């Protein structure tokens, strides 16, 4: 079809227009501007190139012979010029198309205001103004034209330079690298949710985290470095400061919190006492114990990519001392150092003690790609004193004590960790070259080969012991690093003590190493330079070793840390159970069986029921009443399988659920060893979540197995047994007078919360109901006794000297023994909810059962204490017991 070319009024591009489209609107393919195509006056030749600008001769295409003019050319020229002028005017006012709008969008995306230059391309409307469509819309609206939310400016501060001068220890975590290792299960939804709720940003936004212990009291201080800039208002909107914000130097705002779940969890869970307390009979006096009770916590959005967190007082002191550039005092400097500064090679960790900075540099913290975990600390004598280790670990004391007592700085890194190997380094800065020589000669070298042999045996993989020092018989100071050579060099084919084995060259093979194609291998090495001692472990192992030996133990460690964090992050202790118990007692609810009613799917059992110790416990049924997160855990459990079964193909994940910790079932004031459990039903090294509560089955060591419908046992049973539960109407002695759950002391048999049997349901000893129950953890004034949770959700403290008749009467659901209770408020005083936990929301407590002694079938025939029937009209002589001490 014939066509002509006309210039676009916006960009002057020559647009081909079909003959039938002349007089209609067309779109420029280059700038997308729509204009009305008009036939050139005089009838230009079809498909002929028209001049780019009328009035100019000698341009490409459509040139005319000199002196030859087309009819009406002068008038057409004027019309075209007018169109161009109008188009240019509109393009300056509304730059909507062509290269002008593209530049505008680029500026908007960069967060800069768009200022059109004087050379901006033309654009506008149809010449002459088209009334029916003065500003046509583009066919496809570019989303880039929508006004975008402003982007925060990029930070110019390195997080390593935002640490206090008096930092004693520093950790650096590269979260992205850690998530790619077998440690990734630590970043489960619960911890990620806790992190986001504590700091106002998602963990996925975090690039690195520096954690420091500051001053002699080792106050926590952290720097969260983000991948992308954020606005302070967005961070603060996602958290809930509980105290007034405090402006500092008109630059920063310090927010205060009564407690911070993630910070409390990390500070306590990764404390020395928490990590290694189980290895000591007596903890070293050096480490500061974790704080108890609510701790003032601070948060400051320092800039768009760095968030400071930690002790509120430490943060306030740090921010108040910053200079005009917003930086702490630098103790090192790159270039020409000022007075009091030390020369530095890299502009990192400039605010730290130069020797601590040097320690970090030596282990790779200042390289372009630092290890995923870096740790460095100034050693304090007695802080990690190994003399208090338990007897089983005393041989380690003989090695560690001479080393630690002569160490000034220590550092460690983990460079890589995969299912097939790990690379880690330990570096010690000794007090002198001689001390380094003696430590290597007397402690490290003698232990090097045994350590390699033991590691090889455990990993089922070759491990070489590499002594890269030249330890000999000469005195320090005669050789490299103060260690002289061996007086008589070894003969051919002989290796003397401390001989340095050649390292592999490009494509080479380390001597005595497996050849290519053989089994994977690793090494443990010891090296020295001056007073610096370096121990490196580069280990490899078969996949089967990881699956059978390493992964179960690693999973146990991860679950332990996650569990501790969950306990320390909880503000409610056992009060979380109080939200569940009243719901069980509300019709049509009922108290669940002590163990799941597991279906008999195995015909070979001939109808014989499964042992209670293998079934799922009653706590699986309480989980949905403890919150949404616990409900999700409950859904993992298959009640028709053993509690320790794990078969993902059959959708049996009970063991996975068993390894989770439930904070509501743990007592924060107990030793941490009481929070976890083991079992002969699971592989060695696997750590299970424990419980510090058991359901009371009644009076009698074997009462949990008995049938409550048998008259002989009807008055001895409690609310829950192995094969029965109770409806509220079954508890004829009254819910407020009958124990449902009882707190057990630490040190007893393991109690996995998911395990049925004696781990979670017990009867009381008729001869001495208090036997094995008394403790002093968090009790009123340290008095021996224990806490009990009654059927109505109330809490009572039962002292060790309570009458056996009273405790036995409290353990039965229909004992008709109200006379034995006496004044229950005196024998077992109620424990009021602490004021710090007023935010706890519970269902309305059911009205106390009426006292009708004459009717044996009454709901509450036992003599009811006044505080039960009329809580607000106590006799005034017995004060409620104080709540247990909470540990944070």
C-alpha positions in Angstrom: 0.0 0.0 0.0 1.4 3.5 -0.9 2.6 5.6 2.0 4.3 8.9 2.6 6.7 10.1 5.3 5.9 13.0 7.6 8.0 14.4 10.5 7.0 13.9 14.1 6.4 17.3 15.7 8.0 16.0 18.9 11.2 14.3 17.9 11.4 15.1 14.1 11.6 11.4 13.3 10.3 10.6 9.8 7.2 8.5 10.2 5.8 6.4 7.4 2.0 7.0 7.1 -0.3 4.8 4.9 -2.3 6.7 2.4 -5.6 5.8 4.0 -4.3 7.1 7.4 -3.7 10.6 6.1 -5.9 13.0 8.1 -6.1 10.8 11.2 -3.9 10.5 14.3 -0.8 8.3 14.1 1.8 7.4 16.6 5.5 8.0 16.3 7.3 4.6 16.8 10.3 6.3 18.4 8.8 8.6 21.0 5.2 7.3 21.1 3.8 10.8 20.5 0.5 10.8 18.7 -0.2 13.5 16.1 -2.5 14.2 13.1 -0.9 13.2 9.9 -1.4 15.7 7.1 -0.7 15.2 3.4 2.1 17.6 2.3 0.8 20.4 0.1 1.5 19.8 -3.6 1.3 16.0 -3.2 4.6 14.5 -2.4 5.7 11.4 -4.3 4.7 8.1 -2.6 7.4 6.5 -0.5 9.7 9.4 -1.3 11.9 10.8 1.4 10.7 14.3 2.4 13.1 16.9 3.7 13.7 16.7 7.5 13.2 20.5 7.7 11.3 22.4 5.0 13.2 25.3 3.5 16.5 23.5 3.7 17.8 22.0 0.4 20.5 19.5 -0.3 19.4 17.2 2.7 18.9 13.4 2.3 16.0 12.3 0.0 13.3 14.5 -1.6 15.8 17.1 -2.9 14.5 19.4 -5.6 16.2 20.9 -8.5 17.4 24.4 -7.8 14.8 27.0 -8.7 11.9 24.5 -8.8 9.2 25.0 -6.2 6.1 23.0 -5.4 2.7 24.7 -5.4 1.7 26.1 -2.0 5.1 25.4 -0.4 5.4 28.8 1.4 2.1 28.3 3.2 2.9 24.7 4.2 6.2 25.8 5.6 4.5 28.3 7.9 2.1 25.7 9.1 4.9 23.2 9.8 6.9 25.8 11.7 3.8 26.7 13.8 3.3 23.0 14.7 6.9 22.6 15.8 6.8 25.7 18.0 3.5 24.7 19.7 4.9 21.2 20.2 8.0 22.5 21.8 6.0 24.7 24.2 3.9 21.8 25.3 7.0 19.5 25.8 8.5 22.0 28.2 5.3 22.1 30.3 4.3 18.4 30.2 7.3 16.2 29.4 5.3 13.0 29.0 6.9 11.3 26.1 10.1 10.8 24.2 13.6 11.1 25.8 12.5 13.9 28.2 10.2 11.6 30.2 12.8 8.8 30.2 15.2 11.2 31.9 12.5 12.2 34.3 11.9 8.5 35.3 15.6 7.9 35.8 15.8 10.8 38.2 12.7 9.6 40.1 14.2 6.1 40.4 17.4 7.6 41.7 15.5 9.6 44.3 16.6 13.0 42.7 14.3 15.7 41.5 14.1 16.0 37.7 15.3 19.3 36.3 14.9 19.5 32.5 18.0 20.7 30.7 17.9 23.4 28.0 18.6 20.7 25.4 15.6 18.5 26.3 13.8 17.0 23.4 10.7 18.6 22.1 7.3 17.2 22.9 3.7 18.4 23.0 0.3 18.1 21.6 -1.1 18.1 18.1 -0.3 21.4 16.3 -3.2 23.7 16.6 -4.7 21.9 19.6 -7.0 19.0 19.0 -10.1 19.7 21.0 -11.6 16.2 20.9 -8.3 14.6 22.2 -6.0 17.4 23.5 -3.6 15.0 25.4 -3.9 11.3 24.3 -2.9 8.7 26.8 -0.2 6.1 25.8 -1.4 2.6 25.0 0.5 1.0 27.9 1.1 3.1 31.0 4.7 2.8 32.1 4.8 2.0 35.9 7.9 4.0 36.1 5.9 7.2 35.7 4.0 6.5 39.0 5.4 8.6 41.8 7.7 6.4 43.9 8.3 6.4 47.7 11.5 8.3 48.5 14.5 6.2 49.0 16.7 6.6 52.1 20.3 7.8 51.5 23.1 5.2 51.5 25.2 5.2 54.7 28.9 6.2 54.5 29.8 4.6 57.8 31.4 1.1 58.2 29.7 -0.8 61.1 33.1 -1.9 62.4 33.9 1.7 63.3 30.8 2.2 65.4 32.0 0.1 68.3 32.9 1.6 71.7 36.5 2.2 72.7 36.3 0.0 75.8 35.1 -3.1 73.9 36.5 -6.2 75.5 35.2 -8.8 73.1 33.7 -8.6 69.6 31.8 -11.1 67.4 31.1 -10.6 63.7 28.4 -12.7 62.0 27.8 -12.8 58.2 24.2 -13.9 58.2 24.0 -14.7 54.5 27.0 -17.1 54.7 25.7 -18.7 57.9 22.3 -19.4 56.3 24.1 -21.5 53.6 25.6 -23.9 56.2 24.1 -26.8 58.3 23.4 -24.1 60.9 20.5 -22.8 58.8 17.8 -24.6 61.0 18.6 -22.0 63.6 16.9 -19.4 61.4 13.5 -20.9 61.9 10.2 -19.0 61.6 10.0 -18.4 65.3 13.4 -16.9 65.6 12.9 -14.8 62.5 9.6 -13.5 63.8 11.2 -12.8 67.2 14.0 -10.8 65.5 11.6 -8.7 63.3 9.4 -7.9 66.3 12.4 -6.9 68.4 14.3 -4.7 65.9 11.8 -3.6 63.3 13.5 -5.1 60.3 13.5 -8.6 58.9 16.5 -10.8 59.3 16.8 -11.1 55.6 17.6 -7.4 55.4 20.7 -7.8 57.7 24.1 -8.1 56.1 26.3 -8.4 59.2 25.9 -8.2 62.9 28.6 -7.1 65.3 28.1 -8.0 68.9 30.4 -6.5 71.6 30.9 -6.8 75.3 31.8 -3.4 76.7 33.7 -2.5 79.8 34.6 -4.5 82.9 30.9 -5.3 83.4 30.7 -6.6 79.8 27.5 -4.7 78.8 26.0 -5.9 75.5 26.3 -3.7 72.5 25.4 -4.5 68.9 25.5 -3.0 65.5 23.0 -4.3 62.9 24.2 -3.5 59.4 21.5 -3.6 56.7 21.8 -4.4 53.0 19.6 -1.6 51.9 18.8 1.8 53.4 15.7 2.3 55.5 13.9 5.2 57.2 13.9 5.5 60.9 10.1 5.9 61.0 9.6 2.6 59.4 11.8 0.8 61.9 10.2 2.4 64.9 6.7 1.7 63.6 7.4 -2.0 63.6 8.5 -2.1 67.3 6.9 -0.8 70.5 9.1 1.3 72.7 7.9 1.2 76.3 9.5 4.3 77.6 10.0 7.9 76.3 12.4 8.5 73.4 15.4 10.5 74.3 17.0 12.9 71.7 20.8 13.0 71.8 22.8 15.8 70.2 19.8 16.6 68.0 21.0 13.9 65.6 19.8 10.6 67.1 16.9 9.3 69.1 17.5 6.6 71.7 14.4 4.4 72.3 13.9 2.5 75.5 12.3 -0.8 76.2 11.6 -2.6 79.4 12.6 -5.8 77.8 13.4 -7.0 74.3 12.7 -10.7 73.5 15.5 -11.3 71.0 18.1 -9.2 72.9 17.2 -11.0 76.2 17.4 -14.3 74.4 20.8 -13.7 72.7 22.5 -12.1 75.7 21.5 -14.9 78.1 21.7 -17.8 75.6 25.2 -17.0 74.3 26.6 -16.0 77.7 29.5 -18.1 79.0 27.5 -19.6 81.8 24.8 -20.6 79.4 27.1 -22.1 76.8 29.6 -23.9 79.1 28.0 -23.9 82.5 27.2 -27.7 82.2 31.0 -28.4 82.0 31.8 -26.8 85.4 31.3 -27.9 88.9 31.9 -24.2 89.8 31.8 -21.5 87.2 34.8 -19.2 87.0 34.4 -16.0 89.0 35.4 -13.8 86.0 32.3 -14.0 83.7 29.5 -11.6 84.7 26.3 -13.5 85.4 23.3 -12.8 83.2 21.0 -10.1 84.6 17.9 -11.1 86.4 14.6 -9.3 86.1 13.7 -6.7 83.4 16.7 -5.0 81.9 16.6 -1.5 80.3 17.2 -2.1 76.6 18.0 0.6 74.1 17.7 0.9 70.3 18.9 3.8 68.1 18.6 4.0 64.3 22.1 5.5 63.9 21.6 6.0 60.1 19.8 4.5 57.2 21.9 1.2 57.3 23.1 0.9 60.9 21.0 0.2 64.0 22.6 0.2 67.4 21.1 -2.1 70.1 22.1 -3.0 73.6 22.2 -1.9 77.2 20.4 1.5 77.4 23.0 3.2 79.6 25.9 1.9 77.4 24.1 3.3 74.2 23.4 6.6 75.8 27.1 7.0 76.9 28.3 6.0 73.5 26.1 8.3 71.5 26.8 11.3 73.8 30.5 10.9 73.2 30.4 10.9 69.4 32.2 13.7 67.6 30.9 16.1 65.0 31.2 13.5 62.3 29.1 11.1 64.3 32.1 8.8 65.1 33.7 7.5 68.3 37.2 8.4 69.1 39.5 6.6 66.7 42.5 4.8 68.4 44.0 3.9 65.0 44.3 5.9 61.8 45.1 5.2 58.2 47.7 7.5 56.8 49.4 9.9 59.2 48.1 9.1 62.7 47.4 11.9 65.2 48.8 12.1 68.7 47.7 9.0 70.7 46.8 7.0 67.5 48.4 4.0 66.0 49.1 3.5 62.3 46.5 1.2 60.6 46.6 -0.5 57.3 42.8 -0.7 56.8 40.0 1.8 57.8 38.2 -0.9 59.8 37.8 -1.3 63.6 39.5 2.0 64.1 37.7 2.7 67.4 39.0 -0.5 69.1 42.1 -1.1 71.2 44.8 -1.4 68.5 45.9 -4.8 69.8 42.4 -6.1 69.6 42.2 -4.6 66.1 45.4 -6.4 65.2 44.0 -9.7 66.5 41.0 -9.2 64.2 43.1 -8.4 61.3 45.3 -11.5 61.8 42.3 -13.8 61.5 41.0 -12.2 58.3 38.3 -9.8 59.6 39.7 -7.0 57.5 39.9 -8.8 54.2 37.6 -8.3 51.3 35.6 -11.4 52.2 35.9 -12.1 56.0 35.1 -15.5 57.5 31.4 -16.0 58.2 32.1 -16.0 62.0 34.8 -14.0 63.6 35.5 -13.7 67.3 38.2 -11.8 69.2 38.6 -10.9 72.9 41.0 -9.4 75.3 41.8 -12.2 77.9 41.2 -11.5 81.6 42.9 -13.7 84.0 40.5 -16.0 85.7 37.7 -15.4 83.3 37.9 -18.8 81.7 39.6 -20.6 84.5 39.4 -24.3 83.7 40.1 -25.5 87.3 36.4 -25.6 88.0 35.7 -28.1 85.3 34.0 -31.3 86.3 36.1 -34.4 87.2 35.5 -36.0 83.8 37.1 -32.9 82.1 40.1 -32.5 84.5 42.6 -33.9 81.9 41.7 -30.9 79.8 42.6 -28.5 82.6 46.2 -29.6 82.5 46.4 -28.4 78.9 44.2 -25.3 79.0 45.3 -23.7 82.3 49.0 -23.0 81.3 47.7 -21.7 77.9 45.0 -19.4 79.2 47.0 -17.9 82.0 49.6 -16.7 79.5 47.3 -15.5 76.8 46.6 -11.8 76.3 44.3 -11.9 73.3 42.5 -14.8 71.7 40.6 -15.0 68.4 38.7 -17.7 66.4 37.1 -17.9 63.0 34.9 -20.3 61.1 35.6 -19.9 57.4 33.5 -22.6 56.0 31.1 -25.3 57.2 29.3 -27.8 54.9 27.9 -31.3 55.2 31.3 -32.5 54.1 33.8 -30.5 56.1 34.8 -27.4 58.2 37.6 -25.0 58.3 38.3 -23.1 61.6 41.2 -21.2 63.1 42.2 -20.4 66.7 44.8 -17.7 67.3 46.5 -16.9 70.6 48.5 -13.8 71.4 50.8 -14.8 74.3 52.5 -12.5 76.8 55.9 -13.1 75.2 57.8 -15.1 72.6 59.1 -17.4 75.4 55.6 -18.1 76.6 54.5 -19.0 73.1 57.5 -21.3 72.8 56.8 -23.1 76.1 53.1 -23.5 75.3 53.8 -25.1 72.0 56.5 -27.3 73.4 54.8 -28.4 76.6 51.1 -28.4 75.7 50.2 -28.1 72.1 52.7 -30.3 70.3 52.4 -33.3 72.7 48.6 -33.1 72.2 48.7 -32.6 68.4 49.0 -36.2 67.3 46.5 -37.7 69.9 44.0 -35.0 68.9 44.4 -35.8 65.2 44.0 -39.6 65.9 40.9 -39.1 68.0 39.3 -36.8 65.4 40.1 -39.2 62.6 38.5 -42.0 64.6 35.4 -40.0 65.2 35.0 -38.7 61.7 36.0 -42.0 60.0 38.4 -40.0 57.8 42.2 -39.4 57.7 43.4 -36.5 59.7 47.1 -35.4 59.6 48.9 -33.7 62.5 51.0 -30.9 61.1 53.5 -29.3 63.3 54.5 -26.2 61.4 56.8 -24.9 64.2 60.5 -25.7 64.7 60.3 -26.7 68.3 63.8 -28.0 69.4 66.0 -28.1 72.3 67.6 -24.6 72.0 66.5 -21.7 74.0 64.1 -19.1 72.7 65.6 -16.2 70.7 68.0 -18.1 68.5 65.7 -18.7 65.6 62.6 -17.4 63.8 60.1 -16.3 66.2 62.4 -17.0 69.1 62.6 -20.7 68.4 65.9 -22.2 67.3 66.6 -25.0 64.9 67.3 -28.6 66.0 71.0 -28.8 66.9 71.6 -31.9 64.7 69.6 -31.8 61.5 67.8 -35.1 60.7 69.4 -37.4 58.3 67.9 -38.3 54.9 64.4 -39.7 55.1 64.1 -38.7 58.8 61.7 -36.2 60.3 62.7 -34.7 63.5 60.4 -33.1 66.1 58.7 -30.1 64.7 59.9 -30.6 61.2 58.0 -28.4 58.8 56.4 -30.5 56.1 56.4 -29.1 52.6 53.1 -27.5 51.5 51.6 -28.4 48.1 52.4 -26.3 45.1 50.1 -25.6 42.2 48.7 -29.0 41.3 50.9 -30.7 43.8 50.1 -33.2 46.5 50.9 -32.8 50.2 53.3 -35.6 51.2 51.6 -38.5 53.1 48.2 -37.3 51.9 45.7 -39.6 50.1 46.2 -39.4 46.3 43.5 -38.1 44.0 40.5 -40.4 44.0 41.2 -41.6 47.5 39.1 -40.8 50.6 38.8 -37.2 51.7 41.2 -36.1 54.4 42.0 -33.1 56.6 44.6 -31.8 59.0 45.2 -30.1 62.3 48.2 -27.8 62.4 50.1 -25.7 64.9 52.2 -22.7 63.8 54.0 -19.8 65.5 55.2 -16.4 64.5 56.9 -14.5 67.4 54.4 -14.6 70.2 51.4 -15.5 68.0 50.3 -19.1 68.1 47.8 -20.4 65.4 45.9 -23.7 65.5 44.1 -24.5 62.3 41.6 -27.3 61.6 40.7 -28.2 58.1 38.6 -31.3 58.3 36.6 -33.4 55.9 34.3 -36.3 56.5 32.1 -38.8 54.6 28.4 -38.0 54.1 27.5 -41.0 56.3 29.6 -39.6 59.2 27.7 -36.3 58.9 24.3 -38.0 58.9 25.0 -40.4 61.8 27.4 -38.5 64.1 27.6 -34.8 63.3 24.1 -33.8 62.3 22.3 -35.3 65.4 24.7 -33.5 67.7 24.6 -30.3 65.7 20.8 -30.5 65.7 20.9 -31.0 69.5 23.0 -27.9 69.9 20.8 -25.8 67.6 17.7 -27.0 69.4 19.3 -26.2 72.8 20.1 -22.7 71.7 16.7 -22.1 70.1 15.0 -23.5 73.3 17.1 -21.3 75.6 16.2 -18.3 73.4 12.6 -19.1 73.6 12.7 -19.4 77.4 14.6 -16.2 77.9 12.4 -14.4 75.4 9.3 -15.3 77.3 8.0 -12.8 79.8 5.4 -15.2 81.3 7.1 -18.3 82.7 4.5 -20.8 83.8 1.8 -18.2 83.7 1.4 -19.1 80.0 -0.2 -22.3 81.2 -2.9 -20.3 83.0 -4.3 -19.4 79.6 -4.9 -23.0 78.8 -6.2 -24.6 81.9 -9.4 -22.5 82.2 -10.3 -23.3 78.6 -10.0 -27.0 79.3 -12.5 -26.6 82.2 -15.0 -24.6 80.1 -17.8 -26.8 78.7 -17.8 -28.7 76.4 -14.0 -28.9 77.1 -12.4 -31.5 79.2 -9.0 -32.4 80.6 -7.2 -34.7 78.1 -5.9 -38.2 78.7 -2.4 -38.6 80.0 -1.4 -40.4 76.9 -2.8 -40.5 73.4 -5.2 -43.3 72.5 -3.0 -44.8 69.9 -4.7 -47.0 67.3 -3.7 -50.6 67.1 -2.5 -50.9 63.5 -0.1 -53.7 64.2 -2.0 -57.0 64.0 0.9 -58.9 65.6 0.2 -57.2 68.9 -3.0 -59.2 69.2 -4.9 -56.2 70.6 -2.3 -55.4 73.3 -2.1 -51.7 73.9 1.1 -49.8 73.4 3.1 -48.9 76.5 2.3 -45.5 77.9 6.0 -44.5 77.8 6.0 -44.8 74.0 2.8 -42.8 73.4 2.3 -39.0 72.9 1.7 -37.1 76.1 -1.2 -34.9 77.2 0.9 -31.8 76.5 0.3 -32.3 72.8 -3.3 -31.5 73.5 -2.5 -28.4 75.6 -0.4 -26.8 72.8 -3.3 -25.3 70.8 -4.4 -23.4 73.9 -1.0 -21.8 74.3 -1.0 -19.8 71.1 -0.9 -20.0 67.4 2.8 -21.0 67.3 2.2 -23.9 69.7 -0.8 -24.9 67.7 1.4 -25.3 64.6 3.7 -27.5 66.7 0.8 -29.6 67.8 -0.1 -30.2 64.1 3.2 -31.9 63.5 2.4 -34.7 66.0 0.9 -38.0 64.8 -0.9 -39.4 67.8 -1.1 -42.9 66.2 2.7 -43.2 66.2 5.3 -43.4 68.9 6.4 -40.0 70.2 10.0 -40.7 69.0 9.0 -41.9 65.4 10.3 -40.0 62.4 9.3 -41.0 58.9 8.8 -38.0 56.6 7.6 -40.3 53.8 4.7 -41.4 56.0 4.2 -37.9 57.3 5.4 -38.9 60.8 7.4 -36.0 62.3 7.0 -36.7 66.0 10.8 -36.6 66.7 11.1 -33.2 65.0 8.3 -31.9 67.3 10.0 -33.5 70.3 13.2 -31.5 69.7 11.3 -28.2 70.0 11.2 -26.5 73.3 8.0 -25.2 74.8 8.8 -22.2 77.1 5.5 -22.4 78.9 6.5 -25.9 80.2 9.8 -24.7 81.6 10.8 -22.8 84.7 13.3 -19.9 83.9 14.7 -20.0 87.4 15.8 -23.6 87.0 19.3 -24.6 85.9 19.4 -24.8 82.1 20.2 -28.5 82.2 16.6 -29.0 83.5 15.2 -27.5 80.3 16.4 -30.3 78.0 15.9 -34.0 78.1 17.4 -37.2 76.6 15.9 -40.6 76.1 17.1 -44.1 75.3 14.5 -44.1 72.5 16.5 -41.6 70.4 20.0 -41.5 69.0 22.8 -40.4 71.3 23.4 -36.7 71.0 19.9 -35.7 70.1 18.5 -33.2 72.6 14.8 -33.1 73.4 12.7 -30.3 74.8 11.9 -31.0 78.5 9.1 -30.2 80.8 9.3 -29.0 84.4 5.6 -30.0 85.0 3.8 -33.2 85.4 0.1 -34.1 85.6 -0.9 -35.5 89.0 -2.7 -38.9 88.6 -3.8 -39.1 92.2 -2.5 -40.9 95.3 -0.5 -44.1 94.7 2.7 -44.7 92.8 0.8 -46.9 90.3 -2.4 -45.0 90.3 -1.9 -43.6 86.7 -2.4 -47.1 85.3 -5.7 -47.8 87.2 -9.3 -47.6 86.0 -11.1 -44.7 87.7 -14.4 -46.5 87.3 -13.3 -49.3 89.7 -14.6 -48.4 93.2 -11.3 -49.3 94.8 -9.6 -46.5 92.9 -12.4 -44.0 92.4 -11.5 -41.9 95.4 -7.7 -42.1 94.8 -7.5 -40.9 91.2 -6.7 -37.4 90.1 -7.7 -35.4 87.1 -5.5 -37.3 84.6 -4.1 -40.8 84.2 -2.5 -42.8 81.4 -5.8 -43.9 79.9 -8.3 -41.3 81.2 -9.0 -37.6 81.5 -11.7 -35.8 83.3 -14.7 -33.6 82.5 -15.2 -30.6 84.9 -18.2 -32.4 86.5 -16.0 -35.4 87.3 -13.9 -33.2 89.6 -16.4 -33.4 92.5 -13.9 -32.1 95.0 -13.9 -28.8 93.1 -11.5 -27.5 90.5 -10.1 -24.9 92.8 -9.2 -27.5 95.3 -7.7 -30.1 93.0 -4.2 -30.1 91.5 -3.9 -30.5 87.8 -0.2 -29.9 87.1 2.7 -29.9 89.6 6.2 -28.4 89.3 8.9 -31.0 89.6 12.4 -30.0 90.8 15.5 -30.3 88.6 17.9 -33.2 88.9 15.3 -35.9 88.5 14.8 -38.4 85.6 14.6 -36.9 82.1 11.2 -35.5 81.2 10.6 -35.0 77.5 7.4 -33.0 77.2 6.1 -35.1 74.3 6.7 -38.5 76.1 3.9 -40.3 77.8 4.2 -42.4 80.9 6.1 -41.3 84.0 7.8 -38.4 82.3 4.6 -36.4 82.3 2.0 -38.2 84.5 2.7 -39.3 88.1 1.0 -40.4 91.3 2.0 -39.2 94.7 3.6 -41.4 97.3 0.8 -42.2 99.9 3.4 -42.5 102.7 5.0 -39.1 101.9 3.2 -37.2 99.1 5.9 -34.5 99.2 8.8 -36.9 98.5 11.1 -35.7 95.7 9.1 -32.6 95.0 10.6 -29.8 97.2 13.1 -27.3 95.9 14.1 -23.7 96.5 14.3 -22.3 92.9 12.2 -19.1 92.9 10.2 -20.1 96.0 9.0 -17.4 98.5 12.0 -16.3 100.6 13.9 -19.4 99.5 11.6 -21.8 101.4 11.6 -25.4 100.2 8.4 -26.5 98.5 6.9 -26.4 95.0 4.2 -24.7 93.0 1.0 -26.4 91.8 -1.5 -25.4 89.2 -5.1 -26.1 90.2 -7.9 -27.3 88.0 -9.4 -23.8 87.8 -6.1 -22.2 86.6 -5.0 -20.7 90.0 -1.5 -21.2 91.4 -0.6 -22.2 94.9 2.7 -22.7 96.8 2.9 -25.9 98.7 5.7 -25.8 101.4 7.8 -28.8 102.2 6.2 -29.0 105.7 2.6 -29.3 104.4 0.5 -32.0 106.0 0.5 -35.2 104.0 -3.3 -35.4 104.4 -3.7 -31.9 102.8 -1.5 -32.7 99.8 -3.2 -36.1 99.3 -6.6 -34.4 99.4 -5.5 -31.8 96.9 -4.3 -34.7 94.5 -7.7 -36.4 94.2 -10.7 -35.4 92.1 -13.4 -37.1 94.1 -11.9 -38.2 97.4 -14.7 -36.9 99.6 -12.0 -35.7 101.9 -12.8 -32.0 102.3 -12.2 -32.2 106.0 -8.5 -32.9 105.4 -8.0 -29.7 103.5 -8.7 -27.4 106.5 -7.9 -23.8 105.6 -6.3 -24.3 102.2 -5.1 -20.7 102.0 -3.0 -21.3 105.0 -1.7 -24.7 104.0 -1.1 -23.8 100.4 -1.3 -20.0 99.8 -2.4 -18.7 96.4 0.2 -17.0 94.2 -1.0 -13.8 92.7 -0.1 -12.8 89.1 2.9 -10.4 89.2 2.1 -6.8 88.3 4.8 -7.1 85.5 2.5 -9.6 83.8 -0.7 -7.7 83.8 -0.7 -7.9 80.0 -1.5 -11.6 80.2 -5.0 -12.2 78.8 -6.8 -15.1 80.3 -10.4 -16.3 79.9 -12.7 -15.2 82.7 -12.2 -17.5 85.7 -15.3 -19.7 86.4 -17.1 -19.0 89.5 -16.0 -21.0 92.5 -18.1 -24.1 93.2 -20.7 -23.5 95.9 -20.1 -25.2 99.2 -22.8 -27.8 99.9 -21.4 -30.3 102.5 -24.7 -32.0 102.9 -25.0 -33.2 99.3 -22.3 -35.8 98.5 -22.8 -35.1 94.7 -22.3 -31.4 95.0 -19.8 -29.8 92.8 -17.5 -28.8 95.6 -18.1 -30.8 98.8 -14.7 -30.0 100.4 -14.5 -27.2 102.9 -13.6 -24.3 100.7 -11.2 -21.7 101.9 -12.6 -18.2 102.0 -10.2 -16.9 99.4 -11.6 -19.6 97.1 -15.2 -18.8 97.6 -14.7 -15.0 98.0 -11.3 -14.0 96.6 -11.7 -10.4 97.6 -12.8 -11.2 101.2 -9.7 -13.0 102.6 -9.4 -13.3 106.4 -6.5 -10.8 106.2 -4.1 -13.1 108.1 -2.7 -15.0 105.1 -1.0 -13.0 102.4 -0.7 -14.5 99.0 2.8 -16.0 98.3 5.0 -13.9 96.1 5.4 -15.0 92.5 8.5 -17.0 91.5 11.6 -15.0 90.5 11.7 -14.5 86.8 15.0 -14.9 85.0 15.7 -12.8 81.9 
